Amino acid sequence: MSTRALRPLSAVVASSVALLLAGCGGGDSEDSGASSNAAPASTPSKPIGQTKGPNGETAVPLTELKLTEDEVAKLKAGNHTAAFSWHQSSTFVSAVTRGAEDEFGRLGIDVVATANANFEAGKQRSDIESILARKPDALVGLPVDPVAAASAFKQVADQDVQVALLSNVPEGFKAGRDYTSVVTDDLVQMGQQAADALAAAMDRKGKLAYFFHDAEYYVTNQRDQAFLKTIETNYPDIEVVAKQGIADPAQAESQASGVITRNPDLAGAYATFSQPVGEGVLSALRSNSSDAKLVSLDLDEPLALDMAKDGNTAALVADLAYDLGKALADSAAYGILGKDAPPFVVAPAVTVTRANLVDGYRESLQDKPSSDVAEALG
């Protein structure tokens, strides 16, 4: 998945998480840029749990969202419309949007508005008011803050507009009443794969710094906790010497720099999400001339470029962003049809290293790598 306004554990902050990865990938698998310096292939560790929804829902794979030919024909005949209300602009959001737009196009549903709140709850309220003036049949979006955005999204639901949510659920919302589905990554899988990838890059030993998201937010909380539990359960020779919460992503570099200064012999670092926390940790590693290997969540252009250049970044764990968009569109279509949708839908994770960077971009984002990344891969 980038930043969102969320509630920190210690205080309310006005900025927070940006979920997924950035980038662009292209070329065939034989040109994927493998090198002798690529992170070692990670072996899956012992399972440590299962992803649950915000209200304890059982996760359903996005492949369970299916529409019959008759249902597609009915949607095409209905002249329906949809709109997007996003928390931010990013490579991840662009990939999700493309997936949703393509699926809406297949279903004959026109997209009439797209808004970006820039992490501001007030702007998202204003965006939604403007969107409602267009009278869409469905709204796909990610609430900037589960509390601050609740009233705005409630207004949408109360007007019988079908709401499909990406990752974040407004406070008090109930599936089937206020929204069709919440669609997100397999959170535990992402955290576990990040731990396995970093352990492999560290040769399963050494000192590790753990930079987690210091906010009450079930997406990042589950991912972070799955990472830490995997390390502590499966890798006894890795010592977590620092656990630093990041409440304000803008402070990630300065907070990481302090940790690295106190622990100059780090072998690895975990960053809760790539943009901007992972970027901040990477900057701190560079400024402190640290060789520690970095693993983060979400495909992000600066970290992907660093990985392509054989820098600190050993791996990025991403979900299938384009497919998330398609699933969101299908969930909204369920609502339009009056068909019950599974309340909690997840996409699988993919571990991206230098060796599969091009294929990782294609799989996650359905896109090509930037020219800078492609050039660095050679």
C-alpha positions in Angstrom: 0.0 0.0 0.0 2.0 6.0 1.1 0.5 7.7 4.0 -2.9 8.0 5.8 -4.2 10.1 8.7 -4.7 7.6 11.5 -4.9 7.4 15.2 -1.5 6.8 16.9 -1.3 4.7 20.0 0.0 7.6 22.0 -1.7 10.6 20.4 -3.9 11.5 17.4 -1.8 12.4 14.4 -2.9 13.9 11.1 -0.8 11.7 8.9 -0.2 8.0 8.6 0.0 5.1 6.2 0.2 4.6 2.5 -0.4 1.0 1.8 1.3 -0.5 -1.1 4.0 -0.5 -3.6 5.2 1.7 -6.4 6.9 1.0 -9.6 6.5 -0.3 -13.1 7.7 -3.6 -14.5 8.4 -4.8 -17.9 10.2 -7.3 -20.0 10.3 -11.1 -20.0 11.2 -13.2 -17.0 14.6 -14.1 -18.6 15.4 -10.4 -18.5 14.4 -10.0 -14.9 17.7 -8.6 -13.8 19.0 -11.4 -11.6 22.5 -10.9 -10.2 24.9 -12.6 -7.8 24.1 -9.9 -5.3 20.3 -10.6 -5.2 18.8 -11.5 -1.9 18.9 -15.2 -1.2 15.7 -17.0 -2.0 13.6 -17.2 1.2 12.1 -20.5 2.4 8.6 -20.2 3.9 8.7 -20.4 7.6 6.3 -22.1 10.0 2.8 -20.5 9.7 2.0 -18.1 12.5 -1.7 -17.3 12.1 -4.4 -16.2 9.6 -5.5 -12.8 8.5 -8.8 -11.6 10.0 -11.0 -8.7 9.0 -11.5 -5.5 11.1 -14.4 -7.2 13.0 -12.8 -10.6 13.1 -14.2 -11.8 9.7 -12.7 -14.8 8.0 -10.7 -13.9 4.9 -12.1 -14.9 1.5 -9.8 -14.9 -1.6 -10.7 -12.4 -4.3 -11.2 -15.2 -6.7 -14.5 -15.9 -4.9 -16.0 -12.7 -6.4 -17.7 -13.9 -9.5 -20.4 -12.5 -11.8 -22.5 -14.6 -14.2 -23.0 -13.7 -17.9 -26.6 -12.8 -17.1 -25.5 -10.6 -14.3 -23.0 -8.8 -16.5 -25.7 -8.3 -19.1 -28.0 -6.8 -16.5 -25.3 -4.4 -15.4 -24.6 -3.3 -18.9 -28.2 -2.6 -19.5 -28.5 -0.5 -16.4 -26.5 2.5 -17.3 -24.8 2.5 -13.9 -22.1 4.9 -12.7 -19.3 4.8 -10.2 -16.8 7.1 -8.5 -13.5 6.9 -6.6 -12.6 8.6 -3.3 -8.9 7.9 -2.6 -6.7 8.8 0.4 -3.7 9.8 -1.7 -2.1 9.4 -5.1 0.6 6.8 -5.6 1.8 4.1 -7.9 -0.2 1.6 -5.8 -3.4 3.7 -6.0 -2.9 4.2 -9.7 -2.7 0.4 -10.2 -5.8 -0.2 -8.1 -7.7 2.5 -10.0 -6.7 0.9 -13.4 -7.9 -2.5 -12.2 -11.2 -1.0 -11.1 -11.7 1.1 -14.2 -11.0 -1.9 -16.5 -13.5 -4.1 -14.6 -16.1 -1.3 -14.5 -15.6 -1.0 -18.3 -16.2 -4.7 -18.8 -19.4 -4.4 -16.8 -20.6 -1.3 -18.6 -20.3 0.9 -15.6 -19.1 4.5 -16.3 -16.7 6.2 -13.9 -17.9 9.7 -13.4 -15.5 11.1 -10.7 -12.1 10.4 -9.1 -10.9 12.3 -6.1 -7.7 12.3 -4.0 -7.8 13.6 -0.4 -4.1 14.0 0.1 -4.5 12.4 3.6 -6.9 15.2 4.7 -10.2 14.1 6.2 -11.7 17.5 5.6 -10.9 17.4 1.9 -12.3 13.9 1.6 -15.6 15.1 3.1 -15.7 17.8 0.5 -14.7 15.4 -2.2 -17.5 13.1 -1.3 -20.1 15.9 -1.3 -19.0 16.8 -4.8 -19.1 13.1 -5.8 -22.7 12.7 -4.5 -23.8 15.6 -6.6 -23.0 13.3 -9.6 -25.4 10.7 -8.2 -23.2 7.6 -8.7 -24.6 4.2 -8.1 -21.4 3.0 -6.4 -18.4 4.6 -4.6 -15.1 2.8 -4.3 -12.6 4.3 -1.9 -10.3 4.3 1.1 -11.3 6.4 4.1 -8.4 8.7 5.2 -9.3 8.1 8.9 -11.8 5.5 10.3 -13.3 8.1 12.7 -13.0 11.4 10.9 -14.3 9.9 7.6 -17.2 8.0 9.1 -19.8 10.7 8.8 -18.9 11.4 5.1 -19.1 7.7 4.1 -22.2 7.3 6.2 -23.9 10.0 4.1 -23.0 8.0 1.0 -24.4 4.7 2.4 -27.6 6.5 3.5 -28.2 7.6 -0.1 -28.3 4.0 -1.2 -24.9 4.4 -3.0 -23.1 1.0 -2.9 -19.8 1.4 -1.1 -16.8 -0.9 -1.7 -13.8 -0.2 0.6 -10.1 -0.6 0.2 -8.4 -1.7 3.5 -10.0 0.8 5.9 -13.5 0.7 7.4 -15.2 3.7 8.8 -16.0 3.5 12.5 -19.5 2.0 13.1 -19.9 0.6 9.6 -21.4 -2.9 9.1 -20.9 -5.1 6.1 -24.0 -5.7 4.1 -25.6 -2.6 5.6 -23.2 0.3 5.0 -20.7 -1.3 2.6 -20.5 -4.4 0.4 -16.9 -5.6 1.1 -13.6 -4.5 2.4 -10.8 -5.6 0.1 -7.2 -5.7 1.2 -4.0 -7.8 1.2 -3.4 -11.0 3.0 -2.0 -9.2 6.0 -0.4 -12.0 7.9 1.0 -13.5 4.7 2.7 -10.2 3.9 4.3 -9.8 7.3 5.5 -13.4 7.3 7.0 -13.2 3.8 8.7 -10.0 4.8 10.3 -11.7 7.8 11.4 -14.7 5.7 12.9 -12.4 3.0 14.8 -10.3 5.6 16.0 -13.4 7.4 17.4 -14.8 4.1 19.1 -11.5 3.3 20.7 -11.6 6.8 21.8 -15.2 6.5 19.4 -15.9 9.3 21.5 -14.2 12.0 22.5 -10.8 13.3 20.9 -7.7 14.8 17.7 -6.3 13.5 15.8 -3.0 13.9 12.0 -3.2 13.7 10.2 0.0 12.6 6.5 -0.5 13.1 3.4 1.6 12.6 2.5 3.2 15.9 -1.2 3.6 15.2 -4.4 1.8 15.9 -4.9 0.5 12.4 -5.7 -3.1 11.8 -4.0 -3.4 8.4 -0.5 -2.3 9.4 -0.9 -3.8 12.9 -1.5 -7.3 11.6 1.3 -7.0 9.1 3.8 -5.7 11.6 2.8 -8.2 14.3 3.1 -11.1 11.8 6.6 -10.0 10.9 7.8 -9.8 14.5 6.1 -13.0 15.5 7.7 -14.8 12.5 11.2 -13.5 13.4 10.8 -14.4 17.1 9.3 -17.8 16.4 11.4 -19.1 13.5 14.8 -17.3 13.6 16.5 -17.7 17.0 19.8 -16.3 15.8 18.3 -13.0 14.8 18.2 -10.5 17.7 15.6 -7.6 17.5 17.7 -4.9 19.2 15.4 -2.0 18.5 11.6 -1.7 18.3 10.8 1.9 17.1 7.2 3.0 16.5 6.6 5.4 13.7 3.4 7.5 14.4 4.2 10.3 11.9 5.8 8.9 8.7 7.4 12.3 8.1 9.6 11.6 11.1 10.7 8.2 9.9 14.2 9.2 8.7 15.1 11.1 11.9 13.8 8.3 14.2 15.5 5.6 12.1 18.8 7.6 12.2 18.7 7.7 16.0 18.2 3.9 16.1 21.0 3.2 13.6 23.4 5.6 15.4 22.8 3.6 18.6 23.2 0.3 16.8 25.9 0.7 14.2 26.3 -3.1 13.7 22.7 -3.7 12.4 22.4 -6.5 9.9 18.8 -5.8 9.0 15.9 -3.4 9.2 12.2 -3.8 8.7 10.0 -0.8 7.7 6.2 -1.0 8.2 5.4 0.3 4.7 7.5 1.7 1.8 6.3 5.2 1.2 7.4 7.2 3.1 8.6 5.1 6.1 10.7 2.7 4.1 12.2 5.6 2.1 13.0 7.4 5.4 14.7 4.3 6.8 16.7 3.9 3.6 17.9 7.5 3.8 18.9 7.0 7.4 20.9 3.8 6.4 22.7 5.6 3.7 23.5 8.7 5.7 24.9 6.4 8.5 26.9 4.3 5.9 25.1 1.2 7.1 25.2 -2.0 5.2 22.1 -3.3 6.9 19.6 -5.0 4.6 16.1 -3.4 4.4 12.8 -5.1 3.7 9.5 -3.2 3.5 5.9 -3.7 2.4 4.6 -2.3 -0.9 6.3 -1.8 -4.2 7.7 1.7 -4.1 9.8 3.4 -6.9 12.8 4.7 -4.7 13.2 1.4 -2.9 12.8 -0.6 -6.1 15.5 1.5 -7.7 17.8 1.0 -4.7 17.2 -2.7 -5.0 18.0 -2.6 -8.7 21.2 -0.9 -7.9 22.2 -3.6 -5.3 21.7 -1.1 -2.5 20.4 -1.8 1.0 16.9 -2.9 -0.1 16.8 -6.7 -0.2 13.1 -7.3 -0.8 9.7 -5.7 -1.0 6.6 -7.6 -0.3 3.6 -6.5 -2.3 0.0 -7.5 -3.0 -1.7 -7.7 -6.3 -2.8 -4.1 -6.6 -4.4 -4.2 -10.0 -6.4 -7.3 -9.0 -7.5 -5.5 -5.8 -9.0 -2.9 -8.1 -10.9 -5.5 -10.1 -12.2 -7.0 -6.9 -13.4 -3.7 -5.6 -15.3 -3.1 -8.8 -16.9 -6.5 -8.6 -17.9 -5.9 -5.0 -19.6 -2.7 -6.0 -21.3 -4.5 -8.8 -22.6 -7.1 -6.3 -24.2 -4.2 -4.3 -25.8 -2.7 -7.5 -27.3 -6.2 -8.2 -28.5 -6.6 -4.7 -26.3 -9.7 -4.4 -24.6 -10.4 -1.0 -20.8 -10.0 -1.2 -18.2 -11.6 1.1 -17.5 -9.0 3.7 -13.7 -9.4 3.8 -11.7 -10.2 0.7 -8.0 -10.5 0.4 -5.3 -10.7 -2.3 -2.2 -12.9 -2.0 1.3 -11.4 -1.4 4.3 -11.6 -3.7 7.9 -11.2 -2.5 9.9 -9.1 -4.9 13.7 -9.2 -5.0 16.2 -8.0 -7.6 16.0 -11.4 -9.2 12.3 -11.1 -10.0 11.8 -7.4 -9.9 10.4 -7.1 -13.4 8.0 -10.0 -12.9 7.1 -8.6 -9.5 6.0 -5.3 -11.0 4.0 -7.1 -13.7 2.3 -9.4 -11.2 1.5 -6.7 -8.6 0.8 -3.7 -10.7 0.2 -5.0 -14.2 2.7 -2.4 -15.4 6.3 -2.0 -16.6 9.2 -0.7 -14.6 10.3 2.9 -14.9 13.2 3.6 -17.3 15.4 4.3 -14.3 14.7 0.9 -12.7 15.1 -0.9 -16.1 18.4 0.8 -16.7 19.7 0.0 -13.2 18.8 -3.7 -13.8 20.8 -3.6 -17.1 
